[in-house]
Amino acid sequence: MRHFLATTLLSATLLTCGSILAAQVSIGIRIGPPPPPRVVRVIPRRLGLDFFWVEGYWYPVGRHYKWHDGYWTRPPYPGARWVGPRYEGEQYFGGFWEGGQGRIEHDHHWDRDRDRDFREKHKDRGHDR
């Protein structure tokens, strides 16, 4: 009986250690859902036929959300479509472009001018404009 208990205890310990070693650790900050979108009363004039209007949206910065005004931009490649950011299942998913040439993530660090997404796409692939 004593041998059986020792074997059971050793097995349980090994299983527990194995589970701990295989576990993934994730650290994140939960800030809850973003505020409701702001109401845009006037959309600026379209800059050209190949420009697409991206609605304004909230995005997380540290422990709060920051508003990103809507803007006109050229898609990174013909046929790309914008998938806006969303908050779902207590997680925030950033906006991105997708289509036949792959997925292009939107980065707030380089979106200062009207060709923000177009230029970044070509820079990523090593092409000039």
C-alpha positions as CSV (number, residue, x, y, z in Angstrom):
1,M,0.0,0.0,0.0
2,R,2.8,2.3,0.9
3,H,4.5,1.7,-2.5
4,F,1.2,2.5,-4.3
5,L,0.8,5.8,-2.4
6,A,4.4,6.8,-3.2
7,T,3.9,5.9,-6.9
8,T,0.7,7.9,-7.0
9,L,2.2,10.9,-5.3
10,L,5.3,10.8,-7.6
11,S,3.0,10.5,-10.7
12,A,0.9,13.5,-9.6
13,T,3.9,15.6,-8.9
14,L,5.4,14.8,-12.4
15,L,2.1,15.6,-14.1
16,T,1.8,18.9,-12.3
17,C,5.4,19.9,-13.1
18,G,4.9,18.9,-16.7
19,S,1.7,21.0,-16.9
20,I,3.4,24.0,-15.4
21,L,6.4,23.8,-17.8
22,A,4.0,23.6,-20.8
23,A,1.9,26.5,-19.6
24,Q,2.0,29.8,-21.4
25,V,2.2,33.0,-19.4
26,S,0.5,36.1,-20.7
27,I,0.6,39.5,-19.1
28,G,-1.7,42.2,-20.3
29,I,-3.6,45.2,-19.1
30,R,-7.3,45.2,-19.3
31,I,-8.9,48.6,-19.7
32,G,-12.3,47.5,-20.9
33,P,-14.1,48.5,-24.0
34,P,-13.5,51.8,-25.8
35,P,-15.9,54.7,-25.5
36,P,-18.6,55.0,-28.2
37,P,-17.3,56.4,-31.5
38,R,-17.3,60.2,-32.0
39,V,-19.9,61.6,-34.3
40,V,-18.3,63.2,-37.4
41,R,-20.4,65.9,-38.9
42,V,-18.2,66.8,-41.9
43,I,-16.0,64.5,-43.9
44,P,-13.3,66.4,-45.8
45,R,-13.4,66.4,-49.6
46,R,-12.1,63.2,-51.2
47,L,-8.6,63.7,-52.5
48,G,-8.9,61.5,-55.6
49,L,-10.7,58.5,-57.0
50,D,-8.2,56.0,-55.5
51,F,-8.7,57.3,-52.0
52,F,-10.6,55.5,-49.3
53,W,-12.2,57.1,-46.1
54,V,-11.2,55.3,-42.9
55,E,-13.6,56.1,-40.1
56,G,-12.3,57.5,-36.9
57,Y,-11.7,55.0,-34.0
58,W,-10.4,54.6,-30.5
59,Y,-7.2,52.6,-29.9
60,P,-5.5,51.6,-26.7
61,V,-2.5,53.6,-25.3
62,G,-1.3,52.2,-22.0
63,R,-4.3,52.2,-19.6
64,H,-6.6,54.4,-21.7
65,Y,-7.9,54.9,-25.2
66,K,-6.9,57.6,-27.7
67,W,-9.1,58.9,-30.5
68,H,-7.8,58.6,-34.1
69,D,-9.7,61.0,-36.4
70,G,-11.0,59.6,-39.7
71,Y,-8.9,60.2,-42.8
72,W,-8.6,59.7,-46.5
73,T,-5.8,57.4,-47.6
74,R,-4.8,55.3,-50.6
75,P,-5.0,51.5,-50.0
76,P,-1.6,49.8,-49.9
77,Y,-2.5,48.0,-53.2
78,P,-5.4,47.8,-55.7
79,G,-8.3,45.7,-54.3
80,A,-7.2,46.0,-50.7
81,R,-10.1,46.5,-48.3
82,W,-10.0,48.1,-44.8
83,V,-11.1,46.1,-41.8
84,G,-11.7,48.5,-39.0
85,P,-10.5,48.0,-35.4
86,R,-12.9,46.3,-33.0
87,Y,-13.3,45.3,-29.4
88,E,-14.5,41.7,-29.0
89,G,-14.4,39.2,-26.2
90,E,-12.5,41.6,-23.9
91,Q,-9.8,42.0,-26.5
92,Y,-8.9,44.9,-28.8
93,F,-8.1,44.1,-32.5
94,G,-6.4,46.8,-34.5
95,G,-7.4,47.8,-38.0
96,F,-5.7,46.4,-41.1
97,W,-5.8,46.1,-44.9
98,E,-6.5,42.8,-46.5
99,G,-6.9,41.4,-50.0
100,G,-5.2,39.4,-52.7
101,Q,-1.7,40.6,-51.8
102,G,-1.9,39.8,-48.1
103,R,-2.6,41.6,-44.9
104,I,-1.1,44.9,-44.0
105,E,-1.3,46.1,-40.4
106,H,-2.0,49.7,-39.7
107,D,0.6,51.5,-37.6
108,H,-0.1,54.8,-35.9
109,H,3.5,55.9,-36.0
110,W,3.6,56.5,-39.7
111,D,0.1,57.8,-40.5
112,R,0.9,61.5,-40.8
113,D,0.0,62.1,-44.5
114,R,-2.5,61.0,-47.1
115,D,-0.4,58.3,-48.6
116,R,0.3,56.7,-45.2
117,D,-0.9,53.2,-46.0
118,F,0.2,53.2,-49.7
119,R,3.8,54.3,-48.9
120,E,4.2,51.9,-46.0
121,K,3.1,48.9,-48.1
122,H,5.8,49.7,-50.7
123,K,8.4,50.3,-48.1
124,D,7.7,46.9,-46.5
125,R,8.1,45.1,-49.8
126,G,11.2,47.1,-50.8
127,H,9.5,48.9,-53.7
128,D,9.7,52.6,-54.6
129,R,6.6,54.5,-55.5
